[in-house]
Amino acid sequence: MIAAVVLLSVGIWMHGKAHADQWQRYIREKMAKALSGGSAWFLFGLAFIVVYREVFETILFYAALWSQGNGGTILAGALSACAALAFIAWAMLRYSRRLPIGKFFTYSSWLMAILTVVLAGKGIAALQEAGIVSIAPLRLVPRISLVGLFPTTQTVAAQLLMIAALAIGFGLNRRKVA
C-alpha cells in the first residue's frame, strides 16, 4: 500500500512536469539551489547514501536467493538484464535527441497511474489474506489478479480511491498549465 501511495505521488508529479519548459525551469531551480552555498557535498552525500542503500538491499536479496540454490537462474537473469540494459543504452544514445521529454513524462505518468491502481488492489488483497483487513465479498465483480481486481468491497474501494486521487491530481496539474 505504501508503494501504491508513492507511485501515486510520483505519477501526479510526473504528469505535472510533462511540459518541457516547466521541466527545464524546475531542473534549473533545483540545481541552482543544490549547488549554492556549499551544498554540493550534501547533494553528493545524499546521492551516495541512496545508491548505497539500494545496492545493499539488492545484494541481500540476491544472497538469499543464491543460498536457496538458485545460482544458475540468478546468473541467467543477470546476463539477460545486462543484454537488455545494453540495448536500452544503445537505443537511448541513438534516439534521445529526438525523444520529446513532454511525451515521455506524460506516458510515464499514465503508466504509474495504472500501476498505482493495480498495487492498491493487490495490497489490500494481501492484507486480507494475512487477516489484517476484513473481507466483504462482491458477487458481481470478477477476479482479475493481473490488474489487481478482486471481488471484495475493500479492494474495489481502494482502487476507486486511487482513481479519484489520480483524477484530482491530474486535473489540478492541467489547471496549472491552462
N, C-alpha and C positions, 0 to 999 in steps of 0.2 A: 504494500500500500504506500510505503514511503517512496518507492521507486516511481509509482504512478503519479504521486504529487510532484516529485522532482521533474519528471517528464512533462507534466502539465505546465509547470512554471517555465521550463526551458522552451517548450513548444510555443507558448504565448510570447516569450521574449524573442525567439527567432522570427516569429510572424511579424512582430513589431519592427524588426530590423531588416525586413525584406526589401526595403528601398535602399538602393546603393548609396545615395547621398547621405541618408541618415546613418548608415553603417560606417561610412568613411568619417563622418563627424564624430560618432561615438568612439571609434578606434583612436582618432587623434586626441580627443579629450582624455581618454583613459591612459594613453601612453604618455601624454604630457604630464598628467598628474602623477603617474607612477615614477617617471624619471626625474621629476623636480624634487628638490630638497633632499637629495641623497637617498631617496627611497629605492634606487635601483638595486641595492643589495637586498633590501626587503623583498622586492619582486623576485629576484634570483632565488632567495632562500625559500620563499613560498612555492615557487615552481619546483624546486628541488624536493621539498617535502612532499608535495602532491604526487610527483612522479615516483619518488622512492616508496611511498605508501602503496601505490598501485602495483609496483614491481614486487614488493614484499608479499602482498596478498596473492598475486599471481603465482609466485614461487611456492607459497604454502599450499595453494590449490593443486598445483601440478605435483608437488611432493606427495600429497595424499593420494592422488590418482596413481602415481608411479608405484607407491608402496602396495597398492592393490593388484599389481601385476598388469597394468595397462600401458607398459612402456612402449610397445610397438604402435599402439593406437596413438599415443601422445606424439611419437616421432613422426608418424604419418600425418597427423594433424598439423604439426609444426612445419613440415615440408610443404604441405598444401597451402598453409597460411602464408608462408614466405613467397610461394609462387603467385598467389593471389595479390599479395602486397606489392610484389614487383610489377605485376600487370597494372594495378591501380596507379602506382607511382609513375609508370611509363605513360599511361593514359592522361594523368593529370598534368604531367610536364608537357605533353604534346598538345593537349587541348585546353589547358587552363586559361590561355589568353582569350579564348572565345567563350569561356564559361560566364554567363551572366549571373552575378552574385545575387541579384534580387530573386531570380527564379530558383536558384539553389536554396536560398533561405525559405522561400515560400514552400517548395516541395518538402524540404526537411521538416518544416513546422507541421505540415499536414501529416507526414509520416509519424512524427512524435505524437500528434493528436490521436491518431489511430492506435498507436501503441499504448497511450495513456488509458484509453477506454478498455483495451484488452487486458492490461495489467490490473486495472481496478476490478474487473470481473474475476480474474484468476486469483487475485489477492484475497478477495472476500471468500471465494470458494475454498482456498487453502485454510483460511481461518475457520470456516465451517467444518472442514474435515478434521481440524485439530480440536474442535469442540469449543472454540472461543466465541464464535458468533452463532446464534441460533439459526435454524433453518425453517423458513416458511415457504413451502413449495408453491409453484405456479404451474398449473396444468397446461396452459396454452402456449407457454414459451418452450421452444425446442432447446435441446442441449447441443451446443456447437462449441466444443472445447477450443478449437483453433482460434476463435475470436473472443474467447473468454465469456461466452454466453451460457449461463446455467439457469435451469428453471427454478430459481428461488427469488423471492422478493428482494432480499438483501443484495444479491449480485446485480440484478437489474437496476435497483435503486442506485447503487454505487456507480454503475456505468452511466445512468441518466444524469447523475450529479456531475460526473466528469464532462459529459457532453455539454451540459449547461454552463459549467465553468469555462470550457473552451469557447463556447459561443459568446459569452460575455467578454472574455479576454480578447478574442479576435475582433469582436465588434468595437471594443474600446480602441484597439490598435488602428482599425480602419477610420474611426472618428478622428484620431490624432492626425492622420495623414490628410484627411479631407479638409 
